[in-house]
Amino acid sequence: MLANAGFDAAHWSVLGAYNASDSEIMASAKADDYIVLIHDLDFSTILAATHGEKPSVVQIRADDVNPDAIGKQVIAALQQMSTDLADGALLTVDTSRTRVRLLPLRPKPLEDK
């Protein structure tokens, strides 16, 4: 679906070892300037812990990640946020909205009470 929408996309199993750690996948994506498209929170946790500026991560937050269910939303988000993703961003796509945070991730300031 991503290739049909004009994106150069590859599954990790084509690029690297099937048993690579999340950190290894992130390091490879950073070195090759890839965007990581995932469905778990580990990669955003790595970004937060390392204050990394790359790679960009697109995090799908949906129970049904089948392309027929959420693919159009993911493609629209990738197209809409392409500049932010090129610069370094964490993009979260769920069934009701899309959120973007620019990298590096910084703690949100506490509000004064």
SVG drawing of the C-alpha trace seen along z (x, -y; Angstrom):
<svg xmlns="http://www.w3.org/2000/svg" viewBox="-12 -29 37 42">
<polyline fill="none" stroke="black" stroke-width="0.4" points="0.0,0.0 2.8,-2.4 4.6,-1.7 1.4,-2.2 1.1,-5.6 4.6,-6.6 6.6,-5.8 9.9,-3.9 9.1,-1.4 10.7,1.9 10.0,4.3 12.8,4.7 13.1,8.4 14.4,7.4 16.9,4.9 18.3,6.6 18.3,9.6 15.0,10.9 16.2,10.9 17.7,7.4 16.9,5.4 14.8,2.3 18.0,0.3 19.7,1.9 16.8,1.1 16.8,-2.5 20.6,-2.8 20.2,-1.4 17.3,-3.7 19.3,-6.7 22.3,-5.8 20.3,-5.3 17.9,-8.2 14.9,-5.9 11.6,-6.5 10.5,-3.7 6.8,-2.7 5.7,-0.7 2.9,0.5 4.6,0.6 5.7,-2.0 9.3,-0.8 10.7,-3.0 9.2,-6.2 10.6,-5.2 14.1,-4.9 13.6,-8.4 12.7,-9.9 15.5,-8.2 18.2,-9.2 16.9,-12.6 17.5,-11.4 16.9,-13.8 16.6,-10.9 15.2,-8.6 11.7,-9.8 9.1,-7.3 5.5,-6.8 3.6,-5.1 0.3,-3.5 -2.0,-3.3 -5.0,-1.2 -6.3,2.2 -6.7,3.1 -3.5,2.2 -4.6,3.9 -3.9,1.5 -7.6,1.8 -8.6,0.4 -6.0,-2.4 -3.9,-2.6 -5.6,-5.7 -5.1,-7.6 -1.4,-6.6 -0.8,-7.6 -2.6,-10.9 -0.5,-11.6 2.8,-10.7 1.9,-13.1 0.7,-15.9 3.7,-15.7 6.4,-14.9 8.4,-18.0 8.4,-17.3 9.3,-13.7 12.2,-14.7 13.5,-17.0 12.9,-14.5 9.5,-13.8 7.4,-11.3 4.1,-11.0 1.3,-9.1 -1.6,-8.0 -4.8,-6.5 -8.3,-6.1 -9.5,-9.5 -6.5,-11.8 -2.8,-12.4 -0.3,-14.0 3.2,-15.1 6.1,-15.9 9.3,-17.3 12.6,-15.6 14.4,-15.6 11.7,-14.8 11.8,-17.0 9.8,-16.7 6.7,-18.8 7.0,-21.8 4.9,-21.6 2.2,-24.1 2.2,-26.6 -0.7,-26.1"/>
</svg>
